[in-house]
Amino acid sequence: MTYVVGVTGGIGSGKSAATAEFEKLGITIVDADVVARQVVMPGTPCLQAIAEHFGNQLLTEGGELNRKALRQRVFSNPQEKEWLNKLLHPAIREEIISQLEQADSPYVILSAPLLLENGLEKYCQRVLVIDAPESLQISRTIQRDDSPKKEVEAIMKAQLSRSERLKKANDVLNNDGSLEQLEQQVLQLHQRYLAATVAQEK
Ligand code: ADP
């Protein structure tokens, strides 16, 4: 059985920075955000269903999903939003499982901002939380995205609180220091996960 480590953390906590380090060590990363885009690429059953339901004006000239138009359509319409979620959530789940099964590194990482909120931890042997003080989450995100503080705070409100998330962690990476410190912690965790993978095979 594939040994899966779920990686999560609030916006700006350093998930991408951490998973990039695991990737350098040869570990396959399955990223829920990437999967969410893959399932609506041109030619997919989901994109076809969306076009049939909402009309072709939801597509760009190149035949891709116009995300902004879709967001506007479901933004203030709970029924349409539910329809969309019922279509996308199972498709995303299926694709995540398939990518986890196909991964061929000693263990595999499932990275998702909403891992715990969406119940994806059930596919994981361990949950690693990337943790940083909220003030750092905000300042790093503002610097990365050039987005207004209010927007970042709104996203944080839709995510689990820091303490709730930490309660569900098996491992915690404290990302309140330098990038070198992050790298060191990733190396230590990597050794532990490799050992756990070997133990599981015995
Ligand atoms: P997430 O994926 O959790 O939203 P990122 O990994 O993108 O967060 O990190 C947010 C921003 O902060 C990025 O620009 C990243 O390079 C930077 N960052 C992350 N960790 C550190 C750190 N320990 N020191 C300095 N900058 C960091």
py3Dmol code that shows the C-alpha trace and the ligand (Angstrom):
import py3Dmol

protein = """\
ATOM      1  CA  MET A   1       0.000   0.000   0.000  1.00  0.00           C
ATOM      2  CA  THR A   2       1.268   3.479  -0.819  1.00  0.00           C
ATOM      3  CA  TYR A   3       2.370   5.367   2.275  1.00  0.00           C
ATOM      4  CA  VAL A   4       0.678   8.765   2.020  1.00  0.00           C
ATOM      5  CA  VAL A   5       1.665  11.850   3.996  1.00  0.00           C
ATOM      6  CA  GLY A   6      -0.966  14.583   3.928  1.00  0.00           C
ATOM      7  CA  VAL A   7       0.491  18.077   4.005  1.00  0.00           C
ATOM      8  CA  THR A   8      -1.692  20.995   4.954  1.00  0.00           C
ATOM      9  CA  GLY A   9      -1.555  24.434   6.488  1.00  0.00           C
ATOM     10  CA  GLY A  10      -3.265  27.777   6.230  1.00  0.00           C
ATOM     11  CA  ILE A  11      -2.650  30.168   3.367  1.00  0.00           C
ATOM     12  CA  GLY A  12       0.910  31.499   3.419  1.00  0.00           C
ATOM     13  CA  SER A  13       2.053  28.953   6.010  1.00  0.00           C
ATOM     14  CA  GLY A  14       4.651  27.573   3.604  1.00  0.00           C
ATOM     15  CA  LYS A  15       3.052  24.461   2.096  1.00  0.00           C
ATOM     16  CA  SER A  16       4.474  25.089  -1.366  1.00  0.00           C
ATOM     17  CA  ALA A  17       7.898  25.905   0.056  1.00  0.00           C
ATOM     18  CA  ALA A  18       7.852  22.674   2.087  1.00  0.00           C
ATOM     19  CA  THR A  19       6.533  20.401  -0.660  1.00  0.00           C
ATOM     20  CA  ALA A  20       9.138  21.830  -3.067  1.00  0.00           C
ATOM     21  CA  GLU A  21      11.801  20.546  -0.646  1.00  0.00           C
ATOM     22  CA  PHE A  22      10.223  17.087  -0.491  1.00  0.00           C
ATOM     23  CA  GLU A  23      10.094  17.088  -4.269  1.00  0.00           C
ATOM     24  CA  LYS A  24      13.833  17.817  -4.418  1.00  0.00           C
ATOM     25  CA  LEU A  25      14.321  14.662  -2.340  1.00  0.00           C
ATOM     26  CA  GLY A  26      12.539  12.663  -5.040  1.00  0.00           C
ATOM     27  CA  ILE A  27       9.136  12.454  -3.420  1.00  0.00           C
ATOM     28  CA  THR A  28       6.046  12.596  -5.633  1.00  0.00           C
ATOM     29  CA  ILE A  29       3.661  15.412  -4.746  1.00  0.00           C
ATOM     30  CA  VAL A  30      -0.038  15.109  -5.503  1.00  0.00           C
ATOM     31  CA  ASP A  31      -1.407  18.638  -5.214  1.00  0.00           C
ATOM     32  CA  ALA A  32      -5.169  18.955  -4.710  1.00  0.00           C
ATOM     33  CA  ASP A  33      -5.163  22.441  -6.267  1.00  0.00           C
ATOM     34  CA  VAL A  34      -3.470  21.104  -9.396  1.00  0.00           C
ATOM     35  CA  VAL A  35      -5.912  18.184  -9.570  1.00  0.00           C
ATOM     36  CA  ALA A  36      -8.829  20.623  -9.246  1.00  0.00           C
ATOM     37  CA  ARG A  37      -7.595  22.304 -12.439  1.00  0.00           C
ATOM     38  CA  GLN A  38      -6.827  19.038 -14.227  1.00  0.00           C
ATOM     39  CA  VAL A  39     -10.363  17.675 -13.904  1.00  0.00           C
ATOM     40  CA  VAL A  40     -11.771  20.646 -15.850  1.00  0.00           C
ATOM     41  CA  MET A  41      -9.213  20.743 -18.636  1.00  0.00           C
ATOM     42  CA  PRO A  42     -10.490  20.684 -22.228  1.00  0.00           C
ATOM     43  CA  GLY A  43     -11.708  17.220 -23.159  1.00  0.00           C
ATOM     44  CA  THR A  44     -12.676  16.185 -19.633  1.00  0.00           C
ATOM     45  CA  PRO A  45     -16.191  14.940 -18.776  1.00  0.00           C
ATOM     46  CA  CYS A  46     -16.425  17.628 -16.061  1.00  0.00           C
ATOM     47  CA  LEU A  47     -15.787  20.501 -18.456  1.00  0.00           C
ATOM     48  CA  GLN A  48     -18.328  19.067 -20.858  1.00  0.00           C
ATOM     49  CA  ALA A  49     -20.925  18.816 -18.077  1.00  0.00           C
ATOM     50  CA  ILE A  50     -20.241  22.410 -17.012  1.00  0.00           C
ATOM     51  CA  ALA A  51     -20.609  23.675 -20.576  1.00  0.00           C
ATOM     52  CA  GLU A  52     -23.864  21.750 -20.992  1.00  0.00           C
ATOM     53  CA  HIS A  53     -25.247  23.027 -17.688  1.00  0.00           C
ATOM     54  CA  PHE A  54     -24.199  26.676 -17.806  1.00  0.00           C
ATOM     55  CA  GLY A  55     -23.764  27.209 -21.534  1.00  0.00           C
ATOM     56  CA  ASN A  56     -20.753  27.744 -23.748  1.00  0.00           C
ATOM     57  CA  GLN A  57     -20.262  31.297 -22.494  1.00  0.00           C
ATOM     58  CA  LEU A  58     -18.465  29.639 -19.563  1.00  0.00           C
ATOM     59  CA  LEU A  59     -15.703  28.652 -21.974  1.00  0.00           C
ATOM     60  CA  THR A  60     -12.908  30.820 -23.323  1.00  0.00           C
ATOM     61  CA  GLU A  61     -12.298  31.095 -27.058  1.00  0.00           C
ATOM     62  CA  GLY A  62      -9.639  28.446 -26.703  1.00  0.00           C
ATOM     63  CA  GLY A  63     -12.190  26.051 -25.185  1.00  0.00           C
ATOM     64  CA  GLU A  64     -10.878  26.315 -21.643  1.00  0.00           C
ATOM     65  CA  LEU A  65     -12.927  26.924 -18.523  1.00  0.00           C
ATOM     66  CA  ASN A  66     -13.470  30.607 -17.817  1.00  0.00           C
ATOM     67  CA  ARG A  67     -13.010  30.421 -14.045  1.00  0.00           C
ATOM     68  CA  LYS A  68     -13.960  33.993 -13.410  1.00  0.00           C
ATOM     69  CA  ALA A  69     -17.257  33.606 -15.285  1.00  0.00           C
ATOM     70  CA  LEU A  70     -17.974  30.366 -13.417  1.00  0.00           C
ATOM     71  CA  ARG A  71     -17.233  31.967 -10.047  1.00  0.00           C
ATOM     72  CA  GLN A  72     -19.627  34.784 -10.887  1.00  0.00           C
ATOM     73  CA  ARG A  73     -22.367  32.319 -11.834  1.00  0.00           C
ATOM     74  CA  VAL A  74     -22.182  30.353  -8.581  1.00  0.00           C
ATOM     75  CA  PHE A  75     -21.146  33.166  -6.239  1.00  0.00           C
ATOM     76  CA  SER A  76     -24.611  34.169  -5.057  1.00  0.00           C
ATOM     77  CA  ASN A  77     -26.443  31.035  -6.116  1.00  0.00           C
ATOM     78  CA  PRO A  78     -26.249  28.226  -3.535  1.00  0.00           C
ATOM     79  CA  GLN A  79     -28.134  25.768  -5.757  1.00  0.00           C
ATOM     80  CA  GLU A  80     -25.730  26.188  -8.661  1.00  0.00           C
ATOM     81  CA  LYS A  81     -22.824  26.009  -6.276  1.00  0.00           C
ATOM     82  CA  GLU A  82     -24.121  22.741  -4.901  1.00  0.00           C
ATOM     83  CA  TRP A  83     -24.580  21.363  -8.405  1.00  0.00           C
ATOM     84  CA  LEU A  84     -20.994  22.269  -9.206  1.00  0.00           C
ATOM     85  CA  ASN A  85     -19.601  20.783  -5.994  1.00  0.00           C
ATOM     86  CA  LYS A  86     -21.514  17.544  -6.579  1.00  0.00           C
ATOM     87  CA  LEU A  87     -19.879  17.315  -9.978  1.00  0.00           C
ATOM     88  CA  LEU A  88     -16.355  18.349  -9.036  1.00  0.00           C
ATOM     89  CA  HIS A  89     -15.749  16.881  -5.591  1.00  0.00           C
ATOM     90  CA  PRO A  90     -16.106  13.203  -6.575  1.00  0.00           C
ATOM     91  CA  ALA A  91     -14.077  13.800  -9.747  1.00  0.00           C
ATOM     92  CA  ILE A  92     -11.276  15.467  -7.792  1.00  0.00           C
ATOM     93  CA  ARG A  93     -11.323  12.704  -5.181  1.00  0.00           C
ATOM     94  CA  GLU A  94     -11.115   9.984  -7.836  1.00  0.00           C
ATOM     95  CA  GLU A  95      -8.238  11.699  -9.618  1.00  0.00           C
ATOM     96  CA  ILE A  96      -6.361  12.218  -6.333  1.00  0.00           C
ATOM     97  CA  ILE A  97      -6.712   8.519  -5.483  1.00  0.00           C
ATOM     98  CA  SER A  98      -5.572   7.512  -8.936  1.00  0.00           C
ATOM     99  CA  GLN A  99      -2.493   9.772  -8.787  1.00  0.00           C
ATOM    100  CA  LEU A 100      -1.634   8.508  -5.284  1.00  0.00           C
ATOM    101  CA  GLU A 101      -1.838   4.919  -6.527  1.00  0.00           C
ATOM    102  CA  GLN A 102       0.347   5.645  -9.531  1.00  0.00           C
ATOM    103  CA  ALA A 103       3.074   7.412  -7.546  1.00  0.00           C
ATOM    104  CA  ASP A 104       6.318   5.474  -7.455  1.00  0.00           C
ATOM    105  CA  SER A 105       8.406   7.277  -4.802  1.00  0.00           C
ATOM    106  CA  PRO A 106       9.012   5.539  -1.426  1.00  0.00           C
ATOM    107  CA  TYR A 107       6.145   7.531   0.027  1.00  0.00           C
ATOM    108  CA  VAL A 108       3.914  10.132  -1.543  1.00  0.00           C
ATOM    109  CA  ILE A 109       2.675  13.526  -0.399  1.00  0.00           C
ATOM    110  CA  LEU A 110      -0.898  14.695  -0.768  1.00  0.00           C
ATOM    111  CA  SER A 111      -0.811  18.475  -0.445  1.00  0.00           C
ATOM    112  CA  ALA A 112      -4.085  20.316   0.107  1.00  0.00           C
ATOM    113  CA  PRO A 113      -4.915  23.622   1.805  1.00  0.00           C
ATOM    114  CA  LEU A 114      -8.268  22.104   2.823  1.00  0.00           C
ATOM    115  CA  LEU A 115      -7.050  18.560   3.534  1.00  0.00           C
ATOM    116  CA  LEU A 116      -8.794  18.424   6.925  1.00  0.00           C
ATOM    117  CA  GLU A 117     -11.782  20.571   5.981  1.00  0.00           C
ATOM    118  CA  ASN A 118     -12.542  18.241   3.055  1.00  0.00           C
ATOM    119  CA  GLY A 119     -11.873  14.955   4.846  1.00  0.00           C
ATOM    120  CA  LEU A 120      -8.924  14.032   2.640  1.00  0.00           C
ATOM    121  CA  GLU A 121      -6.912  12.886   5.653  1.00  0.00           C
ATOM    122  CA  LYS A 122      -8.639   9.525   5.388  1.00  0.00           C
ATOM    123  CA  TYR A 123      -6.319   8.720   2.477  1.00  0.00           C
ATOM    124  CA  CYS A 124      -3.242   9.590   4.566  1.00  0.00           C
ATOM    125  CA  GLN A 125      -1.147   7.543   6.976  1.00  0.00           C
ATOM    126  CA  ARG A 126       0.105  10.766   8.582  1.00  0.00           C
ATOM    127  CA  VAL A 127      -0.878  14.416   8.588  1.00  0.00           C
ATOM    128  CA  LEU A 128       1.899  16.992   8.527  1.00  0.00           C
ATOM    129  CA  VAL A 129       0.811  20.522   9.370  1.00  0.00           C
ATOM    130  CA  ILE A 130       2.923  23.443   8.208  1.00  0.00           C
ATOM    131  CA  ASP A 131       2.501  25.977  10.964  1.00  0.00           C
ATOM    132  CA  ALA A 132       3.274  29.674  11.208  1.00  0.00           C
ATOM    133  CA  PRO A 133       1.884  32.507  13.314  1.00  0.00           C
ATOM    134  CA  GLU A 134      -1.089  34.175  11.652  1.00  0.00           C
ATOM    135  CA  SER A 135       0.740  37.488  11.356  1.00  0.00           C
ATOM    136  CA  LEU A 136       3.461  35.749   9.317  1.00  0.00           C
ATOM    137  CA  GLN A 137       0.888  33.940   7.169  1.00  0.00           C
ATOM    138  CA  ILE A 138      -0.623  37.306   6.307  1.00  0.00           C
ATOM    139  CA  SER A 139       2.623  39.180   5.619  1.00  0.00           C
ATOM    140  CA  ARG A 140       4.046  36.349   3.485  1.00  0.00           C
ATOM    141  CA  THR A 141       0.865  36.039   1.435  1.00  0.00           C
ATOM    142  CA  ILE A 142       0.619  39.789   0.869  1.00  0.00           C
ATOM    143  CA  GLN A 143       4.193  39.812  -0.317  1.00  0.00           C
ATOM    144  CA  ARG A 144       3.707  36.776  -2.560  1.00  0.00           C
ATOM    145  CA  ASP A 145       0.381  37.688  -4.171  1.00  0.00           C
ATOM    146  CA  ASP A 146       0.252  41.443  -3.772  1.00  0.00           C
ATOM    147  CA  SER A 147      -3.283  40.910  -2.438  1.00  0.00           C
ATOM    148  CA  PRO A 148      -5.044  43.156   0.074  1.00  0.00           C
ATOM    149  CA  LYS A 149      -4.860  42.157   3.740  1.00  0.00           C
ATOM    150  CA  LYS A 150      -8.659  41.879   3.950  1.00  0.00           C
ATOM    151  CA  GLU A 151      -8.709  39.293   1.183  1.00  0.00           C
ATOM    152  CA  VAL A 152      -6.102  37.181   2.921  1.00  0.00           C
ATOM    153  CA  GLU A 153      -7.989  37.398   6.197  1.00  0.00           C
ATOM    154  CA  ALA A 154     -11.221  36.334   4.460  1.00  0.00           C
ATOM    155  CA  ILE A 155      -9.497  33.248   3.055  1.00  0.00           C
ATOM    156  CA  MET A 156      -8.105  32.447   6.495  1.00  0.00           C
ATOM    157  CA  LYS A 157     -11.601  32.662   7.973  1.00  0.00           C
ATOM    158  CA  ALA A 158     -12.837  29.976   5.561  1.00  0.00           C
ATOM    159  CA  GLN A 159     -10.036  27.658   6.722  1.00  0.00           C
ATOM    160  CA  LEU A 160      -9.680  25.842  10.043  1.00  0.00           C
ATOM    161  CA  SER A 161      -8.199  27.930  12.827  1.00  0.00           C
ATOM    162  CA  ARG A 162      -4.556  27.401  13.629  1.00  0.00           C
ATOM    163  CA  SER A 163      -5.331  25.583  16.881  1.00  0.00           C
ATOM    164  CA  GLU A 164      -7.978  23.308  15.320  1.00  0.00           C
ATOM    165  CA  ARG A 165      -5.569  22.338  12.586  1.00  0.00           C
ATOM    166  CA  LEU A 166      -2.741  21.644  15.016  1.00  0.00           C
ATOM    167  CA  LYS A 167      -5.011  19.339  17.040  1.00  0.00           C
ATOM    168  CA  LYS A 168      -5.295  17.071  14.012  1.00  0.00           C
ATOM    169  CA  ALA A 169      -1.594  17.001  13.192  1.00  0.00           C
ATOM    170  CA  ASN A 170       0.624  13.950  13.575  1.00  0.00           C
ATOM    171  CA  ASP A 171       3.666  16.036  12.717  1.00  0.00           C
ATOM    172  CA  VAL A 172       4.215  19.780  12.764  1.00  0.00           C
ATOM    173  CA  LEU A 173       6.733  21.781  10.773  1.00  0.00           C
ATOM    174  CA  ASN A 174       7.297  25.090  12.535  1.00  0.00           C
ATOM    175  CA  ASN A 175       7.787  27.546   9.731  1.00  0.00           C
ATOM    176  CA  ASP A 176       8.405  30.665  11.766  1.00  0.00           C
ATOM    177  CA  GLY A 177      12.105  30.837  10.936  1.00  0.00           C
ATOM    178  CA  SER A 178      14.304  30.936   7.869  1.00  0.00           C
ATOM    179  CA  LEU A 179      13.999  28.873   4.714  1.00  0.00           C
ATOM    180  CA  GLU A 180      17.124  26.967   5.835  1.00  0.00           C
ATOM    181  CA  GLN A 181      15.299  25.963   9.011  1.00  0.00           C
ATOM    182  CA  LEU A 182      12.378  24.784   6.918  1.00  0.00           C
ATOM    183  CA  GLU A 183      14.740  22.724   4.782  1.00  0.00           C
ATOM    184  CA  GLN A 184      16.315  21.110   7.870  1.00  0.00           C
ATOM    185  CA  GLN A 185      12.934  20.091   9.232  1.00  0.00           C
ATOM    186  CA  VAL A 186      11.919  18.630   5.879  1.00  0.00           C
ATOM    187  CA  LEU A 187      15.090  16.525   5.867  1.00  0.00           C
ATOM    188  CA  GLN A 188      14.335  15.167   9.347  1.00  0.00           C
ATOM    189  CA  LEU A 189      10.735  14.392   8.464  1.00  0.00           C
ATOM    190  CA  HIS A 190      11.875  12.724   5.232  1.00  0.00           C
ATOM    191  CA  GLN A 191      14.100  10.341   7.207  1.00  0.00           C
ATOM    192  CA  ARG A 192      11.227   9.491   9.526  1.00  0.00           C
ATOM    193  CA  TYR A 193       8.820   8.867   6.673  1.00  0.00           C
ATOM    194  CA  LEU A 194      11.340   6.672   4.874  1.00  0.00           C
ATOM    195  CA  ALA A 195      11.776   4.624   8.053  1.00  0.00           C
ATOM    196  CA  ALA A 196       8.013   4.372   8.502  1.00  0.00           C
ATOM    197  CA  THR A 197       7.630   3.197   4.898  1.00  0.00           C
ATOM    198  CA  VAL A 198      10.185   0.449   5.456  1.00  0.00           C
ATOM    199  CA  ALA A 199       8.483  -0.567   8.718  1.00  0.00           C
ATOM    200  CA  GLN A 200       5.141  -0.782   6.938  1.00  0.00           C
ATOM    201  CA  GLU A 201       6.561  -3.132   4.317  1.00  0.00           C
ATOM    202  CA  LYS A 202       7.836  -5.597   6.908  1.00  0.00           C
TER     203      LYS A 202
END
"""
ligand_1 = """\
27
ADP
P 1.359 28.307 1.013
O 1.678 27.362 -0.119
O 1.134 27.590 2.320
O 0.251 29.282 0.723
P 4.001 29.364 0.381
O 4.865 28.158 0.463
O 3.654 29.879 -0.976
O 2.659 29.192 1.275
O 4.699 30.532 1.237
C 4.183 31.843 1.212
C 5.315 32.820 0.839
O 6.244 32.891 1.914
C 6.101 32.390 -0.384
O 6.479 33.506 -1.124
C 7.317 31.682 0.228
O 8.444 31.777 -0.610
C 7.519 32.475 1.498
N 8.077 31.658 2.601
C 7.647 30.455 3.028
N 8.356 30.027 4.077
C 9.290 30.975 4.321
C 10.364 31.125 5.292
N 10.610 30.192 6.220
N 11.113 32.233 5.221
C 10.864 33.180 4.298
N 9.896 33.120 3.372
C 9.109 32.030 3.379
"""
view = py3Dmol.view(width=600, height=400)
view.addModel(protein, "pdb")
view.setStyle({"model": 0}, {"cartoon": {"style": "trace"}})
view.addModel(ligand_1, "xyz")
view.setStyle({"model": 1}, {"stick": {}})
view.zoomTo()
view.show()
